[in-house]
Amino acid sequence: MFILKRVWNAFVYGVFNIIHLVVFPFAAIDYIITGKSTIWDECSKIQKEYYFQYD
């Protein structure tokens, strides 16, 4: 179970890193226009929900 957890965490971390890279330009534009990084915060919040879910 421990190994499965580590594999899952690595997978989720990798996927969300890619999503963050894709979202980054939009988040930057969003931040410039509105002054707060709503998109980035949402991404980070979702990542935290899925990350370490076997703990």
N, C-alpha and C positions, 0 to 999 in steps of 0.2 A: 504493500500500500504506500509505503514511504517513497519508493522509486516512482510509482505511478503519479504521486503527488508532485514530485520534482519535474517529471516529464510534462505534466499538465501545466505547471507554473511556467516552465520554459517556453512552452507553446503559446500560452496566453500572453506572456511578456513579449515574445517576438511579434505576434499578431498585432498587439496594441502599439508596439513601437512603429510598425509599418503604418497603422492607422494614424498615429500621431504625426508621422512624416507627411502623409497625404493631407491631413487636416491643417497642418501648420500654416500654410499660406492663407487659408480662409480665416484661421484664428488670428493671424497677424493683422489682416484687413479688418476683421471684427474689432480687434483691440484698438486699432488706429481710429476707426469710426466712432465706436461707442465708449472707449476708454476702459472697458473691462473684457476679460477673455472668457466669455461665457462658453464658447464651443470647447475650448481647451479644458475648462473646469469639468464640463460634462464628460469628456473623454476620460479624464483622470478618475472621475467618480465611478464610471462604468468599469474601468480597469481595476479599481480597488475592490469592487463587488465580486469580480470573477477571479481575482488573484488570491491564492492561498485558500481556496474554498474548501479544501479538505482539512484545514486546521480545526 
